[in-house]
Amino acid sequence: MQAVGADLWQITFTDVPLDVRLSLRVSDPNVCTENPTGAATRNVSANDVVLVDIVPTPGSGTEPGLAFTVGANGTVTP
């Protein structure tokens, strides 16, 4: 990930499967007070769409992540 502001990071994926439900976990030590594993479940977006569908993801045990779908035109559906 690249820092693009004091508290904003971004990453670009160019090979995301289309029209498939995907899940993503973002680990951030700054959210350990909310989630002991550091998995961020808010303030995460894809193509400027805020992700809100919290789903279990594999990790050191099951950890929360966020789910979304990307359409052929790049539209993200949370």
Residue pairs with C-beta under 8 A, 6 or more apart in sequence:
1 9
1 10
1 11
2 9
2 10
2 11
3 9
4 10
16 22
16 70
17 70
18 70
18 71
18 72
19 69
19 70
19 71
19 72
20 69
21 67
21 68
21 69
22 67
22 68
22 69
22 70
23 55
23 57
23 65
23 66
23 67
24 44
24 46
24 51
24 57
24 65
24 66
24 67
24 68
25 39
25 57
25 59
25 63
25 64
25 65
25 66
26 39
26 40
26 44
26 65
26 66
27 37
27 38
27 39
27 40
28 38
28 39
28 40
29 38
30 38
31 38
31 39
31 40
31 41
32 38
34 41
35 41
35 63
35 64
37 59
37 60
37 61
37 63
37 64
39 57
39 59
39 63
39 64
39 65
41 54
41 64
41 65
41 66
43 50
44 50
44 51
44 66
45 51
46 68
46 70
46 76
47 70
47 74
47 75
47 76
49 68
49 76
49 77
49 78
50 78
51 66
51 67
51 68
51 76
51 78
52 66
52 78
53 66
53 67
53 68
53 78
54 64
54 65
54 66
54 67
55 64
55 65
55 66
55 67
56 62
56 63
56 64
56 65
57 63
57 64
57 65
66 78
67 78
68 76
68 77
68 78
69 76
69 77
70 76
70 77
71 77
